[in-house]
Amino acid sequence: MELDGNAKTAILLLGHGSKAKEANETLRNIAGAVAKKGGWGLVQAAFLQIERPGIKEAVDEIASTGATEIIVMPYFLYPGLHVTRDIPEELEAVRADYPGIEMRITRNLGFDERLVDITVERIEETLDASSPALAIHPIEKESFRILEAEMGETRFTSRELPVVKRVIHTTADFDFKDLLRFSPMAVEAGIDAIRKGSGIITDVRMVESGIMRYRLKPFGASVKCFSSDASVIKAAAHENITRTAAAMRKAAPYLEGSIVAIGNAPTALLELLRIVKEKNIRPALVVGVPVGFVGAAESKDALMASGVEYIATSGRKGGSTVAAAIVNALAIEAAKG
């Protein structure tokens, strides 16, 4: 193990330990992912029981790298005896061997709304698209009946109309009937990308959270968002750009053939268009609906003039819920065959 550059802080993730090898490997995989996402040079997994290394072995190895600080995270959901008693006691004993290393303990996982989102996602992804659980709820059915009655005639094609309806249903805003814009093959390009299992890149977590992953699961499509990554935050500060623009730069290797959904940040859309032009990268579809008073309308005008397939809104309106609704509509249409 090595510390990265001049870093002096190491992270120690503590799990229970299991006789099942795959259970222990999960914690090691999480440690690797945390190192990459958090930008830390050293993230080590250790175990209280059964598996090795234990806490003492892990601290010995970390100490050999020259670390001066160890952040210990109990990777436990509940604050049981392991969290409240066993781990603090064992660390206290280890501290005596390394008085020059500061050791701090974080909170355990505990309750977090993001865990609720993951729980809901796990439940949803097990539901078969044809099961009664995914049948249209009477309230949703009635909502669409009202929507269609009030919507009247439109200029949209039969392919575009389901997307428009999904956006209006999500926002309860009929202005989108006039604001939504489609390139000629936009819907077809989006549906085809989803059916191929292409990745979906979002500018912010809110768009990522609003996308119904269980709709994508049959196709193997994944959703990525980089705006909260430590490396992106650092790059944004260093280069004096927005985090969402820096996130688009990090997303560059994933853009070819993907769907890019931008619902919040005009700077992300402008940076995406720069990358597309300069690096000759071609996303399958860009959903460009950033909202706001500064640069939103201009960024969408630039998208519609770029030559890439797009679904956009004109003017200031848009938003993360709109971007997610568009992707969800495409996923629903993709499942129809």
C-alpha positions in Angstrom: 0.0 0.0 0.0 1.1 3.5 -0.7 -0.2 7.0 0.1 -1.0 9.1 -2.9 1.5 11.9 -3.3 2.0 13.9 -0.1 -1.3 12.7 1.5 -0.9 11.7 5.1 -4.5 10.6 5.8 -5.7 7.1 5.4 -9.2 5.7 5.6 -10.1 2.5 7.4 -13.4 0.9 6.6 -14.4 -1.6 9.2 -16.8 -4.5 8.5 -18.0 -7.4 10.5 -16.3 -10.2 8.5 -18.0 -13.3 7.1 -17.2 -16.9 6.2 -18.6 -16.0 2.8 -15.8 -14.8 0.6 -18.0 -12.7 -1.6 -19.3 -10.8 1.4 -15.8 -9.7 2.4 -14.9 -8.9 -1.2 -17.9 -6.5 -1.2 -16.3 -4.4 1.5 -13.0 -4.4 -0.3 -14.7 -3.3 -3.5 -16.4 -0.5 -1.6 -13.0 0.6 -0.2 -11.6 0.8 -3.7 -14.6 2.8 -5.0 -14.4 5.1 -2.0 -10.7 5.7 -2.7 -11.5 6.6 -6.3 -14.5 8.8 -5.6 -13.1 10.5 -2.5 -9.7 11.1 -4.0 -7.9 9.5 -1.0 -4.6 7.7 -1.6 -5.3 4.9 0.8 -8.6 3.3 1.8 -8.2 0.0 3.6 -10.9 -2.6 4.4 -10.6 -4.4 7.7 -12.8 -6.8 9.7 -13.8 -7.4 13.3 -14.1 -11.1 13.1 -13.4 -14.2 10.9 -11.7 -12.4 8.0 -8.3 -10.6 7.9 -6.9 -8.1 8.3 -8.2 -7.2 11.7 -8.0 -3.7 13.1 -4.5 -4.1 14.5 -3.1 -5.7 11.3 -4.6 -3.0 9.2 -3.3 -0.1 11.4 0.2 -1.7 11.3 0.1 -1.7 7.6 -1.2 1.8 7.3 1.4 3.0 9.8 4.2 1.6 7.5 3.1 4.0 4.8 3.9 7.1 6.9 0.3 8.1 7.5 -0.2 10.6 10.3 -4.0 10.3 10.5 -6.4 7.4 10.2 -10.1 8.1 9.7 -12.0 5.0 10.9 -15.5 4.3 9.5 -17.6 1.5 11.0 -19.4 0.2 7.9 -22.4 -0.9 9.9 -26.0 0.1 9.5 -27.0 0.0 13.2 -25.2 1.5 16.2 -25.0 -1.8 18.1 -22.3 -3.1 20.5 -19.7 -3.4 17.7 -20.1 0.3 16.9 -20.5 1.6 20.4 -18.2 -0.6 22.4 -16.0 -3.1 20.4 -14.5 -0.8 17.8 -13.7 2.1 20.2 -12.1 -0.3 22.7 -9.9 -2.0 20.1 -8.8 1.3 18.6 -7.9 2.6 22.0 -5.6 -0.4 22.5 -4.0 0.2 19.1 -3.5 3.9 19.8 -1.0 3.0 22.5 1.3 1.5 19.9 1.1 4.5 17.6 1.0 7.8 19.6 2.1 9.8 16.6 -1.0 8.8 14.5 -4.2 10.6 15.1 -7.2 8.2 14.9 -10.7 9.4 14.6 -14.0 7.5 14.2 -16.8 8.6 11.9 -20.5 7.9 12.5 -21.7 4.5 11.2 -24.0 4.4 8.2 -27.2 4.8 10.2 -30.3 6.4 8.8 -29.9 8.4 5.6 -32.4 9.3 2.9 -30.0 8.0 0.3 -30.2 4.6 1.8 -34.0 4.9 1.5 -33.5 5.7 -2.2 -31.3 2.6 -2.6 -33.9 0.5 -0.8 -36.7 1.6 -3.0 -34.5 1.1 -6.1 -33.7 -2.5 -5.0 -37.4 -3.2 -4.6 -38.4 -1.6 -7.8 -35.7 -3.4 -9.9 -37.1 -6.7 -8.9 -40.6 -5.9 -10.2 -41.3 -7.3 -13.6 -42.5 -4.6 -16.0 -45.6 -6.7 -16.7 -46.6 -7.4 -13.1 -49.7 -5.8 -11.5 -47.4 -3.8 -9.2 -46.4 -1.7 -12.3 -49.9 -1.4 -13.8 -51.0 2.2 -14.1 -52.4 3.5 -10.9 -56.0 4.8 -11.1 -54.8 8.3 -10.1 -52.2 8.3 -12.8 -54.7 7.1 -15.3 -57.1 9.8 -14.4 -54.3 12.4 -14.4 -53.4 11.5 -18.0 -57.1 11.5 -19.0 -57.4 15.1 -17.7 -54.1 16.0 -19.3 -55.1 14.8 -22.7 -58.5 16.5 -22.5 -56.9 19.8 -21.7 -54.0 19.5 -24.0 -55.9 19.5 -27.2 -54.2 19.4 -30.6 -50.4 19.6 -30.8 -47.6 19.9 -33.3 -45.8 16.8 -32.0 -45.3 13.5 -33.8 -46.7 10.3 -32.4 -43.2 9.4 -31.2 -42.7 12.8 -29.5 -46.1 13.0 -27.8 -45.5 10.5 -25.0 -42.5 12.4 -23.9 -44.4 15.7 -23.9 -47.2 14.1 -21.9 -44.8 12.7 -19.4 -43.2 16.1 -18.8 -46.5 17.8 -18.4 -47.7 15.1 -16.1 -44.6 15.5 -14.0 -44.7 19.3 -13.8 -48.5 20.0 -14.2 -47.3 22.8 -16.5 -48.9 23.0 -19.9 -46.3 25.6 -21.0 -44.1 22.7 -21.9 -46.4 22.0 -24.8 -45.0 25.1 -26.4 -41.5 25.0 -25.0 -40.3 21.4 -25.8 -38.2 21.0 -28.9 -37.0 17.8 -30.6 -34.4 17.2 -33.3 -35.9 15.1 -36.1 -34.6 11.7 -34.9 -34.3 12.5 -31.2 -36.8 10.1 -29.7 -35.7 7.2 -32.0 -32.1 7.9 -31.0 -32.9 7.9 -27.3 -35.0 4.7 -27.4 -32.3 3.0 -29.5 -29.6 4.0 -27.0 -31.6 2.6 -24.1 -32.3 -0.7 -25.9 -28.5 -1.0 -26.6 -27.8 -0.6 -22.9 -26.0 2.7 -23.4 -25.0 4.8 -20.4 -26.9 7.8 -19.2 -24.9 10.7 -17.9 -26.5 13.4 -15.7 -25.3 16.8 -14.6 -26.6 16.6 -11.0 -27.7 14.0 -8.5 -31.3 15.2 -8.6 -31.6 14.1 -12.3 -29.9 10.9 -11.5 -32.2 10.2 -8.5 -35.3 10.9 -10.6 -34.5 8.4 -13.3 -36.4 5.1 -12.8 -33.6 2.6 -12.9 -35.9 -0.4 -12.9 -37.1 0.8 -16.3 -33.5 0.6 -17.5 -32.6 -2.7 -15.9 -33.9 -4.9 -18.7 -31.6 -3.2 -21.1 -28.5 -3.1 -18.8 -28.4 0.7 -19.1 -26.6 2.5 -16.2 -26.8 6.0 -14.8 -23.7 8.0 -13.9 -23.3 11.4 -12.2 -19.8 12.8 -11.3 -20.7 16.2 -9.9 -20.1 15.2 -6.3 -16.9 13.3 -6.9 -14.0 14.7 -4.8 -11.8 14.9 -7.9 -14.4 17.0 -9.7 -14.9 19.3 -6.7 -11.1 19.8 -6.6 -10.8 20.4 -10.4 -13.6 22.9 -10.3 -11.9 24.9 -7.6 -8.5 24.7 -9.3 -9.8 25.7 -12.7 -12.4 28.2 -11.5 -15.3 26.5 -13.3 -18.5 25.1 -12.0 -18.7 21.6 -10.6 -21.1 20.5 -13.3 -18.8 21.7 -16.0 -15.9 19.8 -14.4 -18.2 16.8 -14.1 -18.8 16.9 -17.9 -15.0 16.8 -18.4 -14.7 13.8 -16.2 -17.6 12.2 -18.1 -15.9 12.6 -21.5 -14.7 8.9 -21.8 -18.4 7.8 -21.4 -20.1 10.3 -23.7 -19.8 8.5 -27.0 -23.2 6.9 -27.8 -24.6 7.8 -24.5 -27.6 9.8 -23.4 -26.6 13.0 -21.6 -29.4 14.5 -19.4 -28.8 18.0 -18.2 -31.6 19.6 -16.1 -29.9 22.0 -13.8 -26.7 23.7 -15.1 -26.3 25.7 -18.3 -22.5 25.6 -17.7 -22.7 21.8 -17.9 -24.5 21.9 -21.3 -22.0 24.5 -22.7 -19.0 22.4 -21.5 -20.6 19.3 -23.0 -21.0 21.0 -26.4 -17.4 22.2 -26.2 -16.2 18.6 -25.6 -18.4 17.3 -28.4 -17.0 19.8 -30.9 -13.3 19.7 -29.9 -13.0 15.9 -29.2 -15.4 14.8 -32.0 -17.4 12.8 -29.5 -21.0 12.0 -30.4 -23.6 11.3 -27.7 -26.6 9.4 -29.0 -28.9 12.1 -27.5 -28.6 15.2 -25.4 -31.5 16.1 -23.1 -30.8 19.7 -22.5 -33.3 21.4 -20.2 -31.3 23.5 -17.7 -33.3 26.0 -15.8 -32.5 29.5 -14.8 -32.0 33.2 -15.6 -28.3 33.2 -16.5 -27.2 31.3 -19.6 -30.1 28.8 -19.6 -31.8 30.0 -22.8 -28.5 30.6 -24.5 -27.1 27.2 -23.7 -30.2 25.5 -25.1 -30.0 27.6 -28.3 -26.4 26.4 -28.7 -27.5 22.8 -28.3 -30.2 23.1 -30.9 -27.7 24.6 -33.3 -25.0 22.0 -32.6 -26.0 19.2 -34.9 -26.4 16.6 -32.2 -29.7 14.8 -31.6 -31.5 16.7 -28.8 -34.6 17.1 -26.7 -34.6 20.6 -25.3 -36.8 23.4 -23.9 -36.7 26.9 -25.3 -36.2 29.8 -22.9 -35.6 29.8 -19.2 -37.8 26.9 -18.1 -36.7 23.3 -17.6 -35.3 21.6 -14.5 -34.1 18.3 -13.1 -37.6 16.9 -12.9 -38.1 17.6 -16.6 -34.8 16.0 -17.6 -35.7 12.9 -15.5 -39.2 12.8 -16.9 -37.8 12.8 -20.5 -35.5 9.9 -19.8 -38.2 8.0 -18.0 -40.5 8.5 -21.0 -37.9 7.2 -23.4 -37.4 4.1 -21.2 -41.1 3.4 -21.1 -41.3 3.7 -24.9 -38.2 1.5 -25.2 -39.9 -1.3 -23.3 -42.9 -1.3 -25.7 -40.9 -3.0 -28.4 
